[in-house]
Amino acid sequence: MNNTVAIFSSARANGNTEKLLNSFALNTDIDIIDLSDYSFSEYDYEYKNQDDDFMPLIEKMLSYEKIIFASPVYWYAVTPTMKKFLDRISDLLELPHLLDSGRRLRGKTAYVVCSSASKKVPNSFICAFKDTFEYLGMFYGGFLHANCAEGYQVENYIDDLNGFRVLFK
Ligand SMILES: Cc1cc2nc3c(=O)[nH]c(=O)nc-3n(C[C@H](O)[C@H](O)[C@H](O)COP(=O)(O)O)c2cc1C
């Protein structure tokens, strides 16, 4: 059974980040969840948003052992929707009836897939993920980054794609 899911967000469909994810998915069995297919609101201190799509989304994500977070680099950070998703994980740590779901994140392995218009992914981008994974008790598995300064050029990413695939063996 496939045990890897990618949580994907971008401001555009079929953009560089989605193309990178699809290149990876060509030879590796993963399921992809596009956050734009779900309707969930930002973190609310009063938790008035509990009937939105966030919990069904989390339950689906928790059924996998390996979780890829895929986002372009927008101003050294993730997309607003990915940030909103990460913020909502706070619900799992704060609401007593969701604590069990939060604990199920522990021990899972998390990865990052990203594209930018730079040679290197900014440290701030990767560190924010790493720190989040550590806080949640998840293992950090590694990242795949594509420099798309000249558009999506898959031939430039072959080595990195192959290296990233090895992490899922
Ligand atoms: C709002 C916005 C902010 C961006 N900020 C950065 C940045 O901080 N560093 C960078 O290298 N590229 C930046 N880029 C370029 C994108 O990361 C790059 O084009 C990426 O491949 C876009 O992926 P997408 O097609 O999935 O949106 C930015 C692009 C946009 C639209």
The ligand as an SDF file (V2000), in Angstrom:
LIG
                    3D

 31 33  0  0  0  0  0  0  0  0999 V2000
    4.6100   36.2120   -4.5680 C   0  0  0  0  0  0  0  0  0  0  0  0
    5.9000   35.5650   -5.0060 C   0  0  0  0  0  0  0  0  0  0  0  0
    6.9920   35.6230   -4.1710 C   0  0  0  0  0  0  0  0  0  0  0  0
    8.1890   35.0050   -4.5430 C   0  0  0  0  0  0  0  0  0  0  0  0
    9.2350   35.0480   -3.6790 N   0  0  0  0  0  0  0  0  0  0  0  0
   10.3850   34.4000   -3.9970 C   0  0  0  0  0  0  0  0  0  0  0  0
   11.4910   34.3730   -3.0860 C   0  0  0  0  0  0  0  0  0  0  0  0
   11.4470   34.8830   -1.9750 O   0  0  0  0  0  0  0  0  0  0  0  0
   12.6200   33.7210   -3.4810 N   0  0  0  0  0  0  0  0  0  0  0  0
   12.7160   33.1070   -4.7060 C   0  0  0  0  0  0  0  0  0  0  0  0
   13.7670   32.5550   -5.0240 O   0  0  0  0  0  0  0  0  0  0  0  0
   11.6740   33.0960   -5.5750 N   0  0  0  0  0  0  0  0  0  0  0  0
   10.5070   33.7160   -5.2470 C   0  0  0  0  0  0  0  0  0  0  0  0
    9.4530   33.6860   -6.1120 N   0  0  0  0  0  0  0  0  0  0  0  0
    9.5390   32.8810   -7.3340 C   0  0  0  0  0  0  0  0  0  0  0  0
    8.8440   31.5290   -7.1270 C   0  0  0  0  0  0  0  0  0  0  0  0
    9.2950   30.8810   -5.9410 O   0  0  0  0  0  0  0  0  0  0  0  0
    9.1040   30.5610   -8.2940 C   0  0  0  0  0  0  0  0  0  0  0  0
    8.7410   31.1580   -9.5050 O   0  0  0  0  0  0  0  0  0  0  0  0
    8.3650   29.2600   -8.0910 C   0  0  0  0  0  0  0  0  0  0  0  0
    8.8820   28.2830   -8.9450 O   0  0  0  0  0  0  0  0  0  0  0  0
    6.8690   29.4370   -8.3540 C   0  0  0  0  0  0  0  0  0  0  0  0
    6.2000   28.2010   -8.1740 O   0  0  0  0  0  0  0  0  0  0  0  0
    4.6760   28.0450   -8.6160 P   0  0  0  0  0  0  0  0  0  0  0  0
    4.6600   28.0410  -10.1340 O   0  0  0  0  0  0  0  0  0  0  0  0
    4.2230   26.7490   -8.0320 O   0  0  0  0  0  0  0  0  0  0  0  0
    3.9690   29.2200   -8.0350 O   0  0  0  0  0  0  0  0  0  0  0  0
    8.2680   34.3210   -5.7840 C   0  0  0  0  0  0  0  0  0  0  0  0
    7.1710   34.2980   -6.6310 C   0  0  0  0  0  0  0  0  0  0  0  0
    5.9890   34.9060   -6.2490 C   0  0  0  0  0  0  0  0  0  0  0  0
    4.7820   34.8380   -7.1790 C   0  0  0  0  0  0  0  0  0  0  0  0
  1  2  1  0
  2  3  1  0
  2 30  2  0
  3  4  2  0
  4  5  1  0
  4 28  1  0
  5  6  2  0
  6  7  1  0
  6 13  1  0
  7  8  2  0
  7  9  1  0
  9 10  1  0
 10 11  2  0
 10 12  1  0
 12 13  2  0
 13 14  1  0
 14 15  1  0
 14 28  1  0
 15 16  1  0
 16 17  1  0
 16 18  1  0
 18 19  1  0
 18 20  1  0
 20 21  1  0
 20 22  1  0
 22 23  1  0
 23 24  1  0
 24 25  2  0
 24 26  1  0
 24 27  1  0
 28 29  2  0
 29 30  1  0
 30 31  1  0
M  END
$$$$
